[in-house]
C-alpha cells in the first residue's frame, strides 16, 4: 500500500503498528484497512459519483483527499499546532489549565499535558472564524458580561 497521499503522522504510525501486530499475530489480512481509512474511501467514493451540488463540501473533500480523515477536515486547521500550547497547574485546585485571553481555562488533573494540549487545540479549531462548528455568528454573539456554558452529552 502506498502512503504518498497521507501527510499526517497518525496514518503512518497506525500503518507501522498494524504491520508489527500483523507480524506478531500472523494475521491473514492482505491490506491495511483501519476504520478511518475505510471511511475515507467511502466518503471519496460517494462524492465521486454524487456531485456536491452547492459546493458546500468541496473544501472538506479536498482536505480528506490530501490529508486523510479528521474531525475538522479544513485547511485552516493547520494553523493550530497543539505543541505550541503551554499547560500550567493550579497549586490550590491541582487542576491543569491553559491561558485564554488573560483567563485560565481549566482541565481535569487526570488528563496528560498532551491531552490538554490536543483538547484545547481542537477547541480553537472548532471556534475558528472559518469553522462551520463555531457557536458565534453575525446573528448570535456573547456580550462582555454574558456567561456562556458549553454543556453537552454524547
Secondary structure, DSSP 8 states (H G I E B T S, - for coil): ---TT---HHHHHHHHHHHHHHHHHT---SS---HHHHHHHHHHHHHHHS--TTSTTHHHHHHHHHH---SS-SGGGGG--GGG---EE-TTT--EEEEETTEEEEE-TTS-HHHHHHHHHHHHHHTSTT-TT-S--SS----TT---------
